[in-house]
Amino acid sequence: MTTSYVRSASFTITDARYIGAKVGADLRQLNTLYGKPTLTEIPDYVEEVALLLKNGYLDTVDYGFRDAGTNAWKLRLRYRATTGGQLVDSPPGSLPRSTDIVGLSFHSYLTYSSTFHQLTTTDQGQFKQTLPVQRVGAAAPSANAGATVNGHGYARGGTGVARDVYTAF
């Protein structure tokens, strides 16, 4: 699924990096609680989010732990790009502290907005080359029986991300 959104003309890379930094704070809390992602990976994820938001190319980005054999999430943070309306700018954190992720790998999955898909293949490729995280195509991990908590988000300059946290039963 892809979405399109319109950013404020005054939305700057500084605004986008502010939002990215809050995503980064969540990722640092994941590192503290679960040991992943590594502290050296987090700045790249932060900058990726900022660049995608600034250009209107982010739909969703997920970070968490999945069972590689079944490609199913056990713990997932999902950030969905949003604009206008009821933007929320919450403090980062408030993540589950006791999810059993033993034997599971850290994983990230990203979807692009319809604005990105309207670019030519050449322009898409050129933009992807500017990103600090080089992604390859893959099937989206599933979220089976579990609970999702939402209502948390980060925003500035009329653009933001809405966060939900999924934990499998």
Phi and psi in radians as a Rosetta constraint file:
Dihedral C 1 N 2 CA 2 C 2 CIRCULARHARMONIC -2.190 0.35
Dihedral N 2 CA 2 C 2 N 3 CIRCULARHARMONIC 2.692 0.35
Dihedral C 2 N 3 CA 3 C 3 CIRCULARHARMONIC -2.289 0.35
Dihedral N 3 CA 3 C 3 N 4 CIRCULARHARMONIC 2.869 0.35
Dihedral C 3 N 4 CA 4 C 4 CIRCULARHARMONIC -2.192 0.35
Dihedral N 4 CA 4 C 4 N 5 CIRCULARHARMONIC 2.553 0.35
Dihedral C 4 N 5 CA 5 C 5 CIRCULARHARMONIC -2.569 0.35
Dihedral N 5 CA 5 C 5 N 6 CIRCULARHARMONIC 2.750 0.35
Dihedral C 5 N 6 CA 6 C 6 CIRCULARHARMONIC -1.936 0.35
Dihedral N 6 CA 6 C 6 N 7 CIRCULARHARMONIC 2.169 0.35
Dihedral C 6 N 7 CA 7 C 7 CIRCULARHARMONIC -1.561 0.35
Dihedral N 7 CA 7 C 7 N 8 CIRCULARHARMONIC 2.698 0.35
Dihedral C 7 N 8 CA 8 C 8 CIRCULARHARMONIC -1.111 0.35
Dihedral N 8 CA 8 C 8 N 9 CIRCULARHARMONIC 2.522 0.35
Dihedral C 8 N 9 CA 9 C 9 CIRCULARHARMONIC -1.088 0.35
Dihedral N 9 CA 9 C 9 N 10 CIRCULARHARMONIC -0.385 0.35
Dihedral C 9 N 10 CA 10 C 10 CIRCULARHARMONIC -1.632 0.35
Dihedral N 10 CA 10 C 10 N 11 CIRCULARHARMONIC 0.090 0.35
Dihedral C 10 N 11 CA 11 C 11 CIRCULARHARMONIC -1.273 0.35
Dihedral N 11 CA 11 C 11 N 12 CIRCULARHARMONIC 2.068 0.35
Dihedral C 11 N 12 CA 12 C 12 CIRCULARHARMONIC -1.926 0.35
Dihedral N 12 CA 12 C 12 N 13 CIRCULARHARMONIC 2.990 0.35
Dihedral C 12 N 13 CA 13 C 13 CIRCULARHARMONIC -1.112 0.35
Dihedral N 13 CA 13 C 13 N 14 CIRCULARHARMONIC -0.529 0.35
Dihedral C 13 N 14 CA 14 C 14 CIRCULARHARMONIC -1.116 0.35
Dihedral N 14 CA 14 C 14 N 15 CIRCULARHARMONIC -0.758 0.35
Dihedral C 14 N 15 CA 15 C 15 CIRCULARHARMONIC -1.067 0.35
Dihedral N 15 CA 15 C 15 N 16 CIRCULARHARMONIC -0.776 0.35
Dihedral C 15 N 16 CA 16 C 16 CIRCULARHARMONIC -1.116 0.35
Dihedral N 16 CA 16 C 16 N 17 CIRCULARHARMONIC -0.675 0.35
Dihedral C 16 N 17 CA 17 C 17 CIRCULARHARMONIC -1.233 0.35
Dihedral N 17 CA 17 C 17 N 18 CIRCULARHARMONIC -0.535 0.35
Dihedral C 17 N 18 CA 18 C 18 CIRCULARHARMONIC -1.042 0.35
Dihedral N 18 CA 18 C 18 N 19 CIRCULARHARMONIC -0.830 0.35
Dihedral C 18 N 19 CA 19 C 19 CIRCULARHARMONIC -1.144 0.35
Dihedral N 19 CA 19 C 19 N 20 CIRCULARHARMONIC -0.794 0.35
Dihedral C 19 N 20 CA 20 C 20 CIRCULARHARMONIC -1.013 0.35
Dihedral N 20 CA 20 C 20 N 21 CIRCULARHARMONIC -0.667 0.35
Dihedral C 20 N 21 CA 21 C 21 CIRCULARHARMONIC -1.108 0.35
Dihedral N 21 CA 21 C 21 N 22 CIRCULARHARMONIC -0.609 0.35
Dihedral C 21 N 22 CA 22 C 22 CIRCULARHARMONIC -1.221 0.35
Dihedral N 22 CA 22 C 22 N 23 CIRCULARHARMONIC -0.674 0.35
Dihedral C 22 N 23 CA 23 C 23 CIRCULARHARMONIC -1.056 0.35
Dihedral N 23 CA 23 C 23 N 24 CIRCULARHARMONIC -0.747 0.35
Dihedral C 23 N 24 CA 24 C 24 CIRCULARHARMONIC -1.042 0.35
Dihedral N 24 CA 24 C 24 N 25 CIRCULARHARMONIC -0.654 0.35
Dihedral C 24 N 25 CA 25 C 25 CIRCULARHARMONIC -1.106 0.35
Dihedral N 25 CA 25 C 25 N 26 CIRCULARHARMONIC -0.700 0.35
Dihedral C 25 N 26 CA 26 C 26 CIRCULARHARMONIC -1.078 0.35
Dihedral N 26 CA 26 C 26 N 27 CIRCULARHARMONIC -0.741 0.35
Dihedral C 26 N 27 CA 27 C 27 CIRCULARHARMONIC -1.160 0.35
Dihedral N 27 CA 27 C 27 N 28 CIRCULARHARMONIC -0.624 0.35
Dihedral C 27 N 28 CA 28 C 28 CIRCULARHARMONIC -1.148 0.35
Dihedral N 28 CA 28 C 28 N 29 CIRCULARHARMONIC -0.624 0.35
Dihedral C 28 N 29 CA 29 C 29 CIRCULARHARMONIC -1.167 0.35
Dihedral N 29 CA 29 C 29 N 30 CIRCULARHARMONIC -0.682 0.35
Dihedral C 29 N 30 CA 30 C 30 CIRCULARHARMONIC -1.014 0.35
Dihedral N 30 CA 30 C 30 N 31 CIRCULARHARMONIC -0.757 0.35
Dihedral C 30 N 31 CA 31 C 31 CIRCULARHARMONIC -1.056 0.35
Dihedral N 31 CA 31 C 31 N 32 CIRCULARHARMONIC -0.767 0.35
Dihedral C 31 N 32 CA 32 C 32 CIRCULARHARMONIC -1.109 0.35
Dihedral N 32 CA 32 C 32 N 33 CIRCULARHARMONIC -0.742 0.35
Dihedral C 32 N 33 CA 33 C 33 CIRCULARHARMONIC -1.388 0.35
Dihedral N 33 CA 33 C 33 N 34 CIRCULARHARMONIC -0.654 0.35
Dihedral C 33 N 34 CA 34 C 34 CIRCULARHARMONIC -2.219 0.35
Dihedral N 34 CA 34 C 34 N 35 CIRCULARHARMONIC -0.074 0.35
Dihedral C 34 N 35 CA 35 C 35 CIRCULARHARMONIC 1.508 0.35
Dihedral N 35 CA 35 C 35 N 36 CIRCULARHARMONIC -0.060 0.35
Dihedral C 35 N 36 CA 36 C 36 CIRCULARHARMONIC -2.480 0.35
Dihedral N 36 CA 36 C 36 N 37 CIRCULARHARMONIC 2.682 0.35
Dihedral C 36 N 37 CA 37 C 37 CIRCULARHARMONIC -1.207 0.35
Dihedral N 37 CA 37 C 37 N 38 CIRCULARHARMONIC 2.914 0.35
Dihedral C 37 N 38 CA 38 C 38 CIRCULARHARMONIC -1.220 0.35
Dihedral N 38 CA 38 C 38 N 39 CIRCULARHARMONIC 2.697 0.35
Dihedral C 38 N 39 CA 39 C 39 CIRCULARHARMONIC -1.121 0.35
Dihedral N 39 CA 39 C 39 N 40 CIRCULARHARMONIC -0.400 0.35
Dihedral C 39 N 40 CA 40 C 40 CIRCULARHARMONIC -1.390 0.35
Dihedral N 40 CA 40 C 40 N 41 CIRCULARHARMONIC -0.376 0.35
Dihedral C 40 N 41 CA 41 C 41 CIRCULARHARMONIC -1.419 0.35
Dihedral N 41 CA 41 C 41 N 42 CIRCULARHARMONIC -0.539 0.35
Dihedral C 41 N 42 CA 42 C 42 CIRCULARHARMONIC -1.021 0.35
Dihedral N 42 CA 42 C 42 N 43 CIRCULARHARMONIC -0.790 0.35
Dihedral C 42 N 43 CA 43 C 43 CIRCULARHARMONIC -1.012 0.35
Dihedral N 43 CA 43 C 43 N 44 CIRCULARHARMONIC -0.579 0.35
Dihedral C 43 N 44 CA 44 C 44 CIRCULARHARMONIC -1.194 0.35
Dihedral N 44 CA 44 C 44 N 45 CIRCULARHARMONIC -0.712 0.35
Dihedral C 44 N 45 CA 45 C 45 CIRCULARHARMONIC -1.119 0.35
Dihedral N 45 CA 45 C 45 N 46 CIRCULARHARMONIC -0.699 0.35
Dihedral C 45 N 46 CA 46 C 46 CIRCULARHARMONIC -1.079 0.35
Dihedral N 46 CA 46 C 46 N 47 CIRCULARHARMONIC -0.844 0.35
Dihedral C 46 N 47 CA 47 C 47 CIRCULARHARMONIC -1.172 0.35
Dihedral N 47 CA 47 C 47 N 48 CIRCULARHARMONIC -0.642 0.35
Dihedral C 47 N 48 CA 48 C 48 CIRCULARHARMONIC -1.029 0.35
Dihedral N 48 CA 48 C 48 N 49 CIRCULARHARMONIC -0.846 0.35
Dihedral C 48 N 49 CA 49 C 49 CIRCULARHARMONIC -1.033 0.35
Dihedral N 49 CA 49 C 49 N 50 CIRCULARHARMONIC -0.796 0.35
Dihedral C 49 N 50 CA 50 C 50 CIRCULARHARMONIC -1.061 0.35
Dihedral N 50 CA 50 C 50 N 51 CIRCULARHARMONIC -0.819 0.35
Dihedral C 50 N 51 CA 51 C 51 CIRCULARHARMONIC -1.152 0.35
Dihedral N 51 CA 51 C 51 N 52 CIRCULARHARMONIC -0.702 0.35
Dihedral C 51 N 52 CA 52 C 52 CIRCULARHARMONIC -1.162 0.35
Dihedral N 52 CA 52 C 52 N 53 CIRCULARHARMONIC -0.764 0.35
Dihedral C 52 N 53 CA 53 C 53 CIRCULARHARMONIC -1.091 0.35
Dihedral N 53 CA 53 C 53 N 54 CIRCULARHARMONIC -0.812 0.35
Dihedral C 53 N 54 CA 54 C 54 CIRCULARHARMONIC -0.989 0.35
Dihedral N 54 CA 54 C 54 N 55 CIRCULARHARMONIC -0.658 0.35
Dihedral C 54 N 55 CA 55 C 55 CIRCULARHARMONIC -1.619 0.35
Dihedral N 55 CA 55 C 55 N 56 CIRCULARHARMONIC -0.039 0.35
Dihedral C 55 N 56 CA 56 C 56 CIRCULARHARMONIC 1.329 0.35
Dihedral N 56 CA 56 C 56 N 57 CIRCULARHARMONIC 0.428 0.35
Dihedral C 56 N 57 CA 57 C 57 CIRCULARHARMONIC -1.786 0.35
Dihedral N 57 CA 57 C 57 N 58 CIRCULARHARMONIC -0.078 0.35
Dihedral C 57 N 58 CA 58 C 58 CIRCULARHARMONIC -1.556 0.35
Dihedral N 58 CA 58 C 58 N 59 CIRCULARHARMONIC 2.286 0.35
Dihedral C 58 N 59 CA 59 C 59 CIRCULARHARMONIC -1.763 0.35
Dihedral N 59 CA 59 C 59 N 60 CIRCULARHARMONIC -1.251 0.35
Dihedral C 59 N 60 CA 60 C 60 CIRCULARHARMONIC -2.387 0.35
Dihedral N 60 CA 60 C 60 N 61 CIRCULARHARMONIC 2.687 0.35
Dihedral C 60 N 61 CA 61 C 61 CIRCULARHARMONIC -2.427 0.35
Dihedral N 61 CA 61 C 61 N 62 CIRCULARHARMONIC 2.324 0.35
Dihedral C 61 N 62 CA 62 C 62 CIRCULARHARMONIC -2.010 0.35
Dihedral N 62 CA 62 C 62 N 63 CIRCULARHARMONIC 2.506 0.35
Dihedral C 62 N 63 CA 63 C 63 CIRCULARHARMONIC -2.374 0.35
Dihedral N 63 CA 63 C 63 N 64 CIRCULARHARMONIC 2.422 0.35
Dihedral C 63 N 64 CA 64 C 64 CIRCULARHARMONIC 2.915 0.35
Dihedral N 64 CA 64 C 64 N 65 CIRCULARHARMONIC -2.722 0.35
Dihedral C 64 N 65 CA 65 C 65 CIRCULARHARMONIC -2.122 0.35
Dihedral N 65 CA 65 C 65 N 66 CIRCULARHARMONIC 2.323 0.35
Dihedral C 65 N 66 CA 66 C 66 CIRCULARHARMONIC -2.374 0.35
Dihedral N 66 CA 66 C 66 N 67 CIRCULARHARMONIC 2.753 0.35
Dihedral C 66 N 67 CA 67 C 67 CIRCULARHARMONIC -1.477 0.35
Dihedral N 67 CA 67 C 67 N 68 CIRCULARHARMONIC 1.953 0.35
Dihedral C 67 N 68 CA 68 C 68 CIRCULARHARMONIC -1.118 0.35
Dihedral N 68 CA 68 C 68 N 69 CIRCULARHARMONIC -0.533 0.35
Dihedral C 68 N 69 CA 69 C 69 CIRCULARHARMONIC -1.169 0.35
Dihedral N 69 CA 69 C 69 N 70 CIRCULARHARMONIC -0.708 0.35
Dihedral C 69 N 70 CA 70 C 70 CIRCULARHARMONIC -1.783 0.35
Dihedral N 70 CA 70 C 70 N 71 CIRCULARHARMONIC -0.135 0.35
Dihedral C 70 N 71 CA 71 C 71 CIRCULARHARMONIC 0.949 0.35
Dihedral N 71 CA 71 C 71 N 72 CIRCULARHARMONIC 0.762 0.35
Dihedral C 71 N 72 CA 72 C 72 CIRCULARHARMONIC -2.082 0.35
Dihedral N 72 CA 72 C 72 N 73 CIRCULARHARMONIC 2.375 0.35
Dihedral C 72 N 73 CA 73 C 73 CIRCULARHARMONIC -1.193 0.35
Dihedral N 73 CA 73 C 73 N 74 CIRCULARHARMONIC 2.492 0.35
Dihedral C 73 N 74 CA 74 C 74 CIRCULARHARMONIC -1.827 0.35
Dihedral N 74 CA 74 C 74 N 75 CIRCULARHARMONIC -0.711 0.35
Dihedral C 74 N 75 CA 75 C 75 CIRCULARHARMONIC -2.474 0.35
Dihedral N 75 CA 75 C 75 N 76 CIRCULARHARMONIC 2.207 0.35
Dihedral C 75 N 76 CA 76 C 76 CIRCULARHARMONIC -2.439 0.35
Dihedral N 76 CA 76 C 76 N 77 CIRCULARHARMONIC 2.306 0.35
Dihedral C 76 N 77 CA 77 C 77 CIRCULARHARMONIC -1.770 0.35
Dihedral N 77 CA 77 C 77 N 78 CIRCULARHARMONIC 2.154 0.35
Dihedral C 77 N 78 CA 78 C 78 CIRCULARHARMONIC -2.022 0.35
Dihedral N 78 CA 78 C 78 N 79 CIRCULARHARMONIC 2.310 0.35
Dihedral C 78 N 79 CA 79 C 79 CIRCULARHARMONIC -2.046 0.35
Dihedral N 79 CA 79 C 79 N 80 CIRCULARHARMONIC 2.132 0.35
Dihedral C 79 N 80 CA 80 C 80 CIRCULARHARMONIC -1.964 0.35
Dihedral N 80 CA 80 C 80 N 81 CIRCULARHARMONIC 2.213 0.35
Dihedral C 80 N 81 CA 81 C 81 CIRCULARHARMONIC -1.111 0.35
Dihedral N 81 CA 81 C 81 N 82 CIRCULARHARMONIC 2.396 0.35
Dihedral C 81 N 82 CA 82 C 82 CIRCULARHARMONIC -2.457 0.35
Dihedral N 82 CA 82 C 82 N 83 CIRCULARHARMONIC 2.748 0.35
Dihedral C 82 N 83 CA 83 C 83 CIRCULARHARMONIC -2.457 0.35
Dihedral N 83 CA 83 C 83 N 84 CIRCULARHARMONIC 2.702 0.35
Dihedral C 83 N 84 CA 84 C 84 CIRCULARHARMONIC 0.947 0.35
Dihedral N 84 CA 84 C 84 N 85 CIRCULARHARMONIC -2.803 0.35
Dihedral C 84 N 85 CA 85 C 85 CIRCULARHARMONIC 1.014 0.35
Dihedral N 85 CA 85 C 85 N 86 CIRCULARHARMONIC -2.357 0.35
Dihedral C 85 N 86 CA 86 C 86 CIRCULARHARMONIC -1.702 0.35
Dihedral N 86 CA 86 C 86 N 87 CIRCULARHARMONIC 1.185 0.35
Dihedral C 86 N 87 CA 87 C 87 CIRCULARHARMONIC -1.251 0.35
Dihedral N 87 CA 87 C 87 N 88 CIRCULARHARMONIC 2.450 0.35
Dihedral C 87 N 88 CA 88 C 88 CIRCULARHARMONIC -2.053 0.35
Dihedral N 88 CA 88 C 88 N 89 CIRCULARHARMONIC 2.373 0.35
Dihedral C 88 N 89 CA 89 C 89 CIRCULARHARMONIC -2.133 0.35
Dihedral N 89 CA 89 C 89 N 90 CIRCULARHARMONIC 1.549 0.35
Dihedral C 89 N 90 CA 90 C 90 CIRCULARHARMONIC -1.593 0.35
Dihedral N 90 CA 90 C 90 N 91 CIRCULARHARMONIC 2.832 0.35
Dihedral C 90 N 91 CA 91 C 91 CIRCULARHARMONIC -1.236 0.35
Dihedral N 91 CA 91 C 91 N 92 CIRCULARHARMONIC 2.552 0.35
Dihedral C 91 N 92 CA 92 C 92 CIRCULARHARMONIC -1.182 0.35
Dihedral N 92 CA 92 C 92 N 93 CIRCULARHARMONIC 2.883 0.35
Dihedral C 92 N 93 CA 93 C 93 CIRCULARHARMONIC 1.881 0.35
Dihedral N 93 CA 93 C 93 N 94 CIRCULARHARMONIC -2.634 0.35
Dihedral C 93 N 94 CA 94 C 94 CIRCULARHARMONIC 1.058 0.35
Dihedral N 94 CA 94 C 94 N 95 CIRCULARHARMONIC 0.809 0.35
Dihedral C 94 N 95 CA 95 C 95 CIRCULARHARMONIC -1.717 0.35
Dihedral N 95 CA 95 C 95 N 96 CIRCULARHARMONIC 2.715 0.35
Dihedral C 95 N 96 CA 96 C 96 CIRCULARHARMONIC -1.048 0.35
Dihedral N 96 CA 96 C 96 N 97 CIRCULARHARMONIC 2.416 0.35
Dihedral C 96 N 97 CA 97 C 97 CIRCULARHARMONIC -1.854 0.35
Dihedral N 97 CA 97 C 97 N 98 CIRCULARHARMONIC -0.088 0.35
Dihedral C 97 N 98 CA 98 C 98 CIRCULARHARMONIC -2.365 0.35
Dihedral N 98 CA 98 C 98 N 99 CIRCULARHARMONIC 0.502 0.35
Dihedral C 98 N 99 CA 99 C 99 CIRCULARHARMONIC -1.320 0.35
Dihedral N 99 CA 99 C 99 N 100 CIRCULARHARMONIC 2.322 0.35
Dihedral C 99 N 100 CA 100 C 100 CIRCULARHARMONIC -1.414 0.35
Dihedral N 100 CA 100 C 100 N 101 CIRCULARHARMONIC 1.878 0.35
Dihedral C 100 N 101 CA 101 C 101 CIRCULARHARMONIC -2.016 0.35
Dihedral N 101 CA 101 C 101 N 102 CIRCULARHARMONIC 0.263 0.35
Dihedral C 101 N 102 CA 102 C 102 CIRCULARHARMONIC -0.976 0.35
Dihedral N 102 CA 102 C 102 N 103 CIRCULARHARMONIC 2.233 0.35
Dihedral C 102 N 103 CA 103 C 103 CIRCULARHARMONIC 1.438 0.35
Dihedral N 103 CA 103 C 103 N 104 CIRCULARHARMONIC -0.002 0.35
Dihedral C 103 N 104 CA 104 C 104 CIRCULARHARMONIC -1.736 0.35
Dihedral N 104 CA 104 C 104 N 105 CIRCULARHARMONIC 2.643 0.35
Dihedral C 104 N 105 CA 105 C 105 CIRCULARHARMONIC -1.708 0.35
Dihedral N 105 CA 105 C 105 N 106 CIRCULARHARMONIC 2.611 0.35
Dihedral C 105 N 106 CA 106 C 106 CIRCULARHARMONIC -1.272 0.35
Dihedral N 106 CA 106 C 106 N 107 CIRCULARHARMONIC 2.469 0.35
Dihedral C 106 N 107 CA 107 C 107 CIRCULARHARMONIC -2.567 0.35
Dihedral N 107 CA 107 C 107 N 108 CIRCULARHARMONIC 2.642 0.35
Dihedral C 107 N 108 CA 108 C 108 CIRCULARHARMONIC -2.344 0.35
Dihedral N 108 CA 108 C 108 N 109 CIRCULARHARMONIC 2.458 0.35
Dihedral C 108 N 109 CA 109 C 109 CIRCULARHARMONIC -2.397 0.35
Dihedral N 109 CA 109 C 109 N 110 CIRCULARHARMONIC 2.318 0.35
Dihedral C 109 N 110 CA 110 C 110 CIRCULARHARMONIC -2.206 0.35
Dihedral N 110 CA 110 C 110 N 111 CIRCULARHARMONIC 2.475 0.35
Dihedral C 110 N 111 CA 111 C 111 CIRCULARHARMONIC -2.135 0.35
Dihedral N 111 CA 111 C 111 N 112 CIRCULARHARMONIC 2.532 0.35
Dihedral C 111 N 112 CA 112 C 112 CIRCULARHARMONIC -1.674 0.35
Dihedral N 112 CA 112 C 112 N 113 CIRCULARHARMONIC 2.697 0.35
Dihedral C 112 N 113 CA 113 C 113 CIRCULARHARMONIC -1.305 0.35
Dihedral N 113 CA 113 C 113 N 114 CIRCULARHARMONIC 2.935 0.35
Dihedral C 113 N 114 CA 114 C 114 CIRCULARHARMONIC -1.140 0.35
Dihedral N 114 CA 114 C 114 N 115 CIRCULARHARMONIC -0.489 0.35
Dihedral C 114 N 115 CA 115 C 115 CIRCULARHARMONIC -1.050 0.35
Dihedral N 115 CA 115 C 115 N 116 CIRCULARHARMONIC -0.746 0.35
Dihedral C 115 N 116 CA 116 C 116 CIRCULARHARMONIC -1.128 0.35
Dihedral N 116 CA 116 C 116 N 117 CIRCULARHARMONIC -0.750 0.35
Dihedral C 116 N 117 CA 117 C 117 CIRCULARHARMONIC -1.203 0.35
Dihedral N 117 CA 117 C 117 N 118 CIRCULARHARMONIC -0.279 0.35
Dihedral C 117 N 118 CA 118 C 118 CIRCULARHARMONIC -1.401 0.35
Dihedral N 118 CA 118 C 118 N 119 CIRCULARHARMONIC -0.235 0.35
Dihedral C 118 N 119 CA 119 C 119 CIRCULARHARMONIC -1.225 0.35
Dihedral N 119 CA 119 C 119 N 120 CIRCULARHARMONIC 2.747 0.35
Dihedral C 119 N 120 CA 120 C 120 CIRCULARHARMONIC -1.179 0.35
Dihedral N 120 CA 120 C 120 N 121 CIRCULARHARMONIC 2.777 0.35
Dihedral C 120 N 121 CA 121 C 121 CIRCULARHARMONIC -1.008 0.35
Dihedral N 121 CA 121 C 121 N 122 CIRCULARHARMONIC -0.680 0.35
Dihedral C 121 N 122 CA 122 C 122 CIRCULARHARMONIC -1.093 0.35
Dihedral N 122 CA 122 C 122 N 123 CIRCULARHARMONIC -0.820 0.35
Dihedral C 122 N 123 CA 123 C 123 CIRCULARHARMONIC -1.129 0.35
Dihedral N 123 CA 123 C 123 N 124 CIRCULARHARMONIC -0.674 0.35
Dihedral C 123 N 124 CA 124 C 124 CIRCULARHARMONIC -1.039 0.35
Dihedral N 124 CA 124 C 124 N 125 CIRCULARHARMONIC -0.837 0.35
Dihedral C 124 N 125 CA 125 C 125 CIRCULARHARMONIC -1.092 0.35
Dihedral N 125 CA 125 C 125 N 126 CIRCULARHARMONIC -0.728 0.35
Dihedral C 125 N 126 CA 126 C 126 CIRCULARHARMONIC -1.123 0.35
Dihedral N 126 CA 126 C 126 N 127 CIRCULARHARMONIC -0.713 0.35
Dihedral C 126 N 127 CA 127 C 127 CIRCULARHARMONIC -1.166 0.35
Dihedral N 127 CA 127 C 127 N 128 CIRCULARHARMONIC -0.777 0.35
Dihedral C 127 N 128 CA 128 C 128 CIRCULARHARMONIC -1.018 0.35
Dihedral N 128 CA 128 C 128 N 129 CIRCULARHARMONIC -0.574 0.35
Dihedral C 128 N 129 CA 129 C 129 CIRCULARHARMONIC -1.157 0.35
Dihedral N 129 CA 129 C 129 N 130 CIRCULARHARMONIC -0.391 0.35
Dihedral C 129 N 130 CA 130 C 130 CIRCULARHARMONIC -1.429 0.35
Dihedral N 130 CA 130 C 130 N 131 CIRCULARHARMONIC -0.195 0.35
Dihedral C 130 N 131 CA 131 C 131 CIRCULARHARMONIC -1.430 0.35
Dihedral N 131 CA 131 C 131 N 132 CIRCULARHARMONIC 2.519 0.35
Dihedral C 131 N 132 CA 132 C 132 CIRCULARHARMONIC -1.303 0.35
Dihedral N 132 CA 132 C 132 N 133 CIRCULARHARMONIC -0.284 0.35
Dihedral C 132 N 133 CA 133 C 133 CIRCULARHARMONIC -1.937 0.35
Dihedral N 133 CA 133 C 133 N 134 CIRCULARHARMONIC 2.075 0.35
Dihedral C 133 N 134 CA 134 C 134 CIRCULARHARMONIC -1.686 0.35
Dihedral N 134 CA 134 C 134 N 135 CIRCULARHARMONIC 1.941 0.35
Dihedral C 134 N 135 CA 135 C 135 CIRCULARHARMONIC -1.750 0.35
Dihedral N 135 CA 135 C 135 N 136 CIRCULARHARMONIC 2.695 0.35
Dihedral C 135 N 136 CA 136 C 136 CIRCULARHARMONIC -2.099 0.35
Dihedral N 136 CA 136 C 136 N 137 CIRCULARHARMONIC 2.696 0.35
Dihedral C 136 N 137 CA 137 C 137 CIRCULARHARMONIC -1.103 0.35
Dihedral N 137 CA 137 C 137 N 138 CIRCULARHARMONIC 2.518 0.35
Dihedral C 137 N 138 CA 138 C 138 CIRCULARHARMONIC -2.836 0.35
Dihedral N 138 CA 138 C 138 N 139 CIRCULARHARMONIC 2.807 0.35
Dihedral C 138 N 139 CA 139 C 139 CIRCULARHARMONIC -1.257 0.35
Dihedral N 139 CA 139 C 139 N 140 CIRCULARHARMONIC 2.458 0.35
Dihedral C 139 N 140 CA 140 C 140 CIRCULARHARMONIC -1.180 0.35
Dihedral N 140 CA 140 C 140 N 141 CIRCULARHARMONIC 2.315 0.35
Dihedral C 140 N 141 CA 141 C 141 CIRCULARHARMONIC -1.102 0.35
Dihedral N 141 CA 141 C 141 N 142 CIRCULARHARMONIC 2.624 0.35
Dihedral C 141 N 142 CA 142 C 142 CIRCULARHARMONIC -1.599 0.35
Dihedral N 142 CA 142 C 142 N 143 CIRCULARHARMONIC 2.758 0.35
Dihedral C 142 N 143 CA 143 C 143 CIRCULARHARMONIC -2.160 0.35
Dihedral N 143 CA 143 C 143 N 144 CIRCULARHARMONIC 1.753 0.35
Dihedral C 143 N 144 CA 144 C 144 CIRCULARHARMONIC -1.483 0.35
Dihedral N 144 CA 144 C 144 N 145 CIRCULARHARMONIC -2.394 0.35
Dihedral C 144 N 145 CA 145 C 145 CIRCULARHARMONIC -1.163 0.35
Dihedral N 145 CA 145 C 145 N 146 CIRCULARHARMONIC 2.193 0.35
Dihedral C 145 N 146 CA 146 C 146 CIRCULARHARMONIC -3.133 0.35
Dihedral N 146 CA 146 C 146 N 147 CIRCULARHARMONIC -2.982 0.35
Dihedral C 146 N 147 CA 147 C 147 CIRCULARHARMONIC -2.145 0.35
Dihedral N 147 CA 147 C 147 N 148 CIRCULARHARMONIC 2.471 0.35
Dihedral C 147 N 148 CA 148 C 148 CIRCULARHARMONIC -2.100 0.35
Dihedral N 148 CA 148 C 148 N 149 CIRCULARHARMONIC 2.286 0.35
Dihedral C 148 N 149 CA 149 C 149 CIRCULARHARMONIC -1.991 0.35
Dihedral N 149 CA 149 C 149 N 150 CIRCULARHARMONIC 2.184 0.35
Dihedral C 149 N 150 CA 150 C 150 CIRCULARHARMONIC -2.206 0.35
Dihedral N 150 CA 150 C 150 N 151 CIRCULARHARMONIC -2.972 0.35
Dihedral C 150 N 151 CA 151 C 151 CIRCULARHARMONIC 1.785 0.35
Dihedral N 151 CA 151 C 151 N 152 CIRCULARHARMONIC 0.084 0.35
Dihedral C 151 N 152 CA 152 C 152 CIRCULARHARMONIC -1.925 0.35
Dihedral N 152 CA 152 C 152 N 153 CIRCULARHARMONIC 2.484 0.35
Dihedral C 152 N 153 CA 153 C 153 CIRCULARHARMONIC -2.871 0.35
Dihedral N 153 CA 153 C 153 N 154 CIRCULARHARMONIC 2.977 0.35
Dihedral C 153 N 154 CA 154 C 154 CIRCULARHARMONIC -2.330 0.35
Dihedral N 154 CA 154 C 154 N 155 CIRCULARHARMONIC 2.330 0.35
Dihedral C 154 N 155 CA 155 C 155 CIRCULARHARMONIC -2.659 0.35
Dihedral N 155 CA 155 C 155 N 156 CIRCULARHARMONIC 2.726 0.35
Dihedral C 155 N 156 CA 156 C 156 CIRCULARHARMONIC -2.955 0.35
Dihedral N 156 CA 156 C 156 N 157 CIRCULARHARMONIC 2.470 0.35
Dihedral C 156 N 157 CA 157 C 157 CIRCULARHARMONIC 1.119 0.35
Dihedral N 157 CA 157 C 157 N 158 CIRCULARHARMONIC 0.514 0.35
Dihedral C 157 N 158 CA 158 C 158 CIRCULARHARMONIC 1.453 0.35
Dihedral N 158 CA 158 C 158 N 159 CIRCULARHARMONIC 0.091 0.35
Dihedral C 158 N 159 CA 159 C 159 CIRCULARHARMONIC -2.337 0.35
Dihedral N 159 CA 159 C 159 N 160 CIRCULARHARMONIC 2.650 0.35
Dihedral C 159 N 160 CA 160 C 160 CIRCULARHARMONIC -2.896 0.35
Dihedral N 160 CA 160 C 160 N 161 CIRCULARHARMONIC -2.966 0.35
Dihedral C 160 N 161 CA 161 C 161 CIRCULARHARMONIC -2.277 0.35
Dihedral N 161 CA 161 C 161 N 162 CIRCULARHARMONIC 2.431 0.35
Dihedral C 161 N 162 CA 162 C 162 CIRCULARHARMONIC -1.723 0.35
Dihedral N 162 CA 162 C 162 N 163 CIRCULARHARMONIC 2.275 0.35
Dihedral C 162 N 163 CA 163 C 163 CIRCULARHARMONIC -1.866 0.35
Dihedral N 163 CA 163 C 163 N 164 CIRCULARHARMONIC 2.398 0.35
Dihedral C 163 N 164 CA 164 C 164 CIRCULARHARMONIC -2.222 0.35
Dihedral N 164 CA 164 C 164 N 165 CIRCULARHARMONIC 2.654 0.35
Dihedral C 164 N 165 CA 165 C 165 CIRCULARHARMONIC -2.103 0.35
Dihedral N 165 CA 165 C 165 N 166 CIRCULARHARMONIC 2.097 0.35
Dihedral C 165 N 166 CA 166 C 166 CIRCULARHARMONIC -1.858 0.35
Dihedral N 166 CA 166 C 166 N 167 CIRCULARHARMONIC 2.335 0.35
Dihedral C 166 N 167 CA 167 C 167 CIRCULARHARMONIC -2.268 0.35
Dihedral N 167 CA 167 C 167 N 168 CIRCULARHARMONIC 2.189 0.35
Dihedral C 167 N 168 CA 168 C 168 CIRCULARHARMONIC -1.268 0.35
Dihedral N 168 CA 168 C 168 N 169 CIRCULARHARMONIC 2.622 0.35
